[in-house]
Amino acid sequence: MTFSIVARSADGQSWGVAVASKFLAVGSAVPAAVAGIGALATQAEANLSWKGIGLSLLDEGATAQVALDRMLEEDEKRDHRQIGMVDVDGLAVTHTGSACYDWAGGLTAEGLAIQGNILTGPEVVEAMKAAWDDSVEEPSLARRLLAALTAGDDAGGDKRGRQSAALLVVSEGAGYGGLDDVAVDLRVDDAAAPIPELARLLDLNDLYLTASTDAEKVEITPELEAEIDRLVRAAGHADLASWVGTENYEMRVADDGTWIDEQILAILRG
């Protein structure tokens, strides 16, 4: 009832999962990831305890293969389960139990596990792999995962239809304010077209919840400061800090007012 991709970034600094299904709130069940440890997707008759167990085994130093073998050995319903996992070193494994509903299967490559069940056919996972390969120049793991998920959906996806999708990416210090590892944690729980909605949310996530790069920073000169002050006052705010706080752009403007992100400046200018 689900198709997913689990991957590590090419630079070995990020891990993530993208998943879609004809199932309510698939993001609450399938994906799990911790930076510096790995990521996994548990699905079919999903064993949600596998999220904690799998990540704990990886944290203790087990490879993805060893962790998977342990998990399968201890689960009496292993034939009904499906899982994909990538460890800290990029070793990828996938398992599809013999009792999973057709079409069910998966594939692995370096740093990559793709799997699905109740799909229209193997073309779904094949399209996801092709999209992943085609996006090799894309630096964003989240966008590579989303591209693969979109390709799987376009190839047929879950043969029962569409309902939910989710995207989870972790990297050290990537979270809000740099204080945790969650770079992206987006869920579309119930929608007619969940993957396009997930793409829209990722654009917003990149704007609001990622820090500006040096190339995106515009120095606030005295002349620009005067322009910004005029614009924020025209918008009904006492100063730039008030406007930023209201609009939630705090990760895109310097605390000391020395720079502003070029995207935010364009928004302010209308």
C-alpha positions in Angstrom: 0.0 0.0 0.0 3.1 2.2 0.0 6.2 3.2 -2.0 9.2 4.8 -0.5 12.8 5.7 -1.0 15.5 5.8 1.7 18.8 7.4 1.0 22.0 9.0 2.1 23.3 12.1 0.4 26.4 11.8 -1.8 28.5 13.8 0.7 27.5 11.4 3.5 26.1 14.2 5.6 22.4 13.7 5.3 19.9 10.8 5.4 16.2 10.9 4.4 13.0 9.1 3.5 10.2 10.0 1.1 7.0 8.0 1.0 3.6 8.0 -0.5 0.5 5.8 0.0 -3.2 5.3 -0.3 -3.2 5.4 3.5 -4.0 8.2 6.0 -1.0 10.1 7.4 1.7 7.7 6.0 4.3 10.1 7.5 3.3 9.2 11.0 4.1 5.5 10.4 6.7 4.8 7.8 9.8 7.1 8.0 12.5 7.3 10.7 16.0 8.9 10.6 18.7 10.2 12.8 21.8 12.1 11.5 25.0 10.2 11.8 23.1 7.0 12.3 20.9 6.3 9.3 17.3 6.1 8.0 14.6 3.6 7.4 11.1 3.1 6.1 8.9 0.4 7.6 5.7 -0.5 5.6 3.3 -3.1 4.3 2.0 -4.5 7.6 4.3 -2.0 9.2 6.1 -2.9 12.4 6.4 0.6 13.9 8.7 -0.7 16.6 11.2 -1.3 13.9 11.9 2.4 13.7 13.3 2.5 17.2 14.8 -0.9 17.1 16.5 -0.4 13.7 18.0 3.0 14.6 19.2 1.7 18.0 20.9 -1.2 16.3 22.6 1.1 13.8 23.6 3.5 16.7 25.2 0.5 18.4 27.4 -0.1 15.3 25.5 -2.7 13.4 25.5 -2.4 9.7 22.2 -2.1 7.9 22.4 -5.8 6.9 23.1 -7.0 10.4 20.3 -4.8 11.8 17.9 -6.1 9.2 18.8 -9.7 9.9 18.2 -9.2 13.6 14.9 -7.5 13.1 13.6 -10.2 10.7 14.8 -13.0 13.0 12.8 -11.6 15.9 9.5 -10.8 14.0 7.1 -13.7 13.4 5.3 -11.6 10.8 8.4 -11.0 8.7 6.8 -12.4 5.6 4.2 -9.6 5.8 6.7 -6.8 6.3 8.6 -4.5 4.0 11.5 -2.3 5.0 14.3 -0.3 3.4 17.3 0.9 5.4 20.5 2.9 4.8 23.2 3.1 7.5 25.8 5.7 8.4 28.2 4.4 5.7 25.6 4.3 3.0 25.1 0.5 3.0 21.5 -0.1 1.8 19.2 -3.0 2.3 15.6 -3.7 1.5 13.3 -6.6 2.4 9.9 -7.6 0.9 8.2 -10.4 2.7 6.7 -13.2 0.6 3.2 -12.5 1.9 3.2 -8.8 0.8 0.4 -7.9 -1.7 1.4 -7.7 -5.3 3.1 -6.0 -6.9 5.7 -5.8 -4.2 9.5 -5.5 -4.4 12.4 -3.3 -4.1 16.0 -2.5 -5.2 19.2 -1.1 -3.7 22.2 0.8 -4.9 24.9 2.7 -3.0 23.3 4.8 -0.4 19.8 4.0 -1.7 16.9 1.6 -1.0 13.6 1.8 -2.9 10.6 -0.4 -2.1 6.9 -0.6 -2.5 3.8 -2.9 -2.2 0.4 -2.9 -3.9 2.0 -1.1 -6.7 0.9 -1.0 -10.4 4.1 -2.9 -11.2 7.9 -2.9 -11.0 8.0 0.1 -13.3 7.3 2.2 -10.2 10.5 1.4 -8.4 12.4 1.4 -11.7 11.2 5.0 -12.4 12.2 6.1 -8.9 15.7 4.8 -9.4 16.0 6.4 -12.8 14.8 9.8 -11.4 17.3 9.4 -8.5 20.1 8.8 -11.0 19.0 11.7 -13.2 19.2 14.1 -10.3 22.8 13.3 -9.3 23.8 17.0 -9.8 21.1 18.2 -7.4 22.7 19.1 -4.1 19.6 18.9 -2.0 18.8 15.4 -0.7 15.2 16.5 -0.1 14.7 17.5 -3.7 16.3 14.3 -5.0 14.0 12.2 -2.8 11.0 14.2 -3.9 12.0 13.8 -7.6 12.1 10.0 -7.1 8.8 10.0 -5.3 7.2 12.0 -8.1 8.5 9.7 -10.7 7.1 6.7 -8.9 3.7 8.3 -8.7 3.8 9.2 -12.4 4.7 5.6 -13.2 1.5 4.4 -11.4 2.4 4.4 -7.7 0.0 2.7 -5.3 -2.6 1.0 -7.5 -5.4 1.8 -5.1 -4.9 5.5 -5.5 -3.4 8.5 -3.6 -4.0 9.9 -0.1 -0.8 10.9 1.8 2.9 11.6 1.4 5.8 12.6 3.6 9.4 13.7 3.5 12.0 13.5 6.3 15.6 14.6 6.0 18.2 14.8 8.8 21.6 16.4 9.0 23.7 17.5 11.9 22.8 21.1 13.0 20.3 21.5 10.1 17.2 22.0 12.2 15.4 25.3 13.2 18.0 27.5 14.7 20.6 24.8 14.1 19.7 23.1 17.4 18.6 19.7 16.1 19.1 17.5 13.1 15.8 17.8 11.3 16.3 19.6 8.1 12.9 18.7 6.6 9.9 17.0 8.2 6.8 17.5 6.0 3.6 15.6 5.8 0.5 15.7 3.7 -1.9 13.5 5.6 -5.0 13.5 3.4 -5.2 15.0 -0.1 -6.3 14.1 -3.6 -2.8 15.0 -4.9 -0.4 14.7 -1.9 2.9 14.7 -3.8 2.4 18.0 -5.5 1.3 19.4 -2.2 4.5 18.0 -0.6 6.5 19.9 -3.3 4.7 23.1 -2.4 5.5 22.6 1.3 9.2 21.9 0.5 9.4 25.3 -1.2 8.0 26.9 1.9 10.3 24.9 4.1 13.3 26.1 2.2 12.2 29.7 2.6 11.2 29.7 6.2 13.2 26.9 7.9 16.7 27.0 6.2 19.4 29.5 6.8 20.6 31.9 4.2 23.8 31.0 2.3 26.5 33.7 2.0 25.5 34.2 -1.6 21.9 35.0 -0.6 22.9 37.6 2.0 22.5 41.3 1.0 24.5 43.8 3.2 22.2 46.4 4.8 23.9 49.7 3.9 22.6 53.0 5.3 20.7 53.6 2.1 19.1 50.1 2.2 18.3 50.5 5.9 16.3 53.6 5.1 14.4 51.9 2.3 13.6 48.9 4.5 12.5 51.1 7.4 10.1 52.9 5.0 8.7 49.7 3.6 8.1 48.0 7.0 6.5 51.1 8.4 4.2 51.2 5.3 3.3 47.6 6.2 2.3 48.6 9.7 5.4 47.6 11.7 7.6 49.7 13.9 10.8 48.3 12.5 12.4 45.4 10.6 12.6 43.2 13.6 8.8 43.5 14.2 8.1 42.6 10.6 10.5 39.7 10.6 8.9 38.3 13.7 5.4 38.6 12.4 6.3 37.0 9.0 8.6 34.3 10.6 11.6 35.2 8.5 14.0 35.1 11.4 16.3 32.5 9.8 16.7 34.9 6.8 17.6 38.1 8.4 20.6 38.8 10.7 19.8 39.4 14.4 22.1 42.4 14.4 20.5 43.9 11.2 23.7 43.7 9.1 22.2 41.7 6.3 18.9 40.5 4.8 18.3 37.5 2.5 17.7 38.5 -1.1 14.5 36.6 -1.3 13.1 38.3 1.8 14.1 41.7 0.4 12.3 40.9 -2.8 9.2 40.0 -0.8 9.4 43.2 1.2 9.7 45.3 -1.9 6.6 43.5 -3.3 
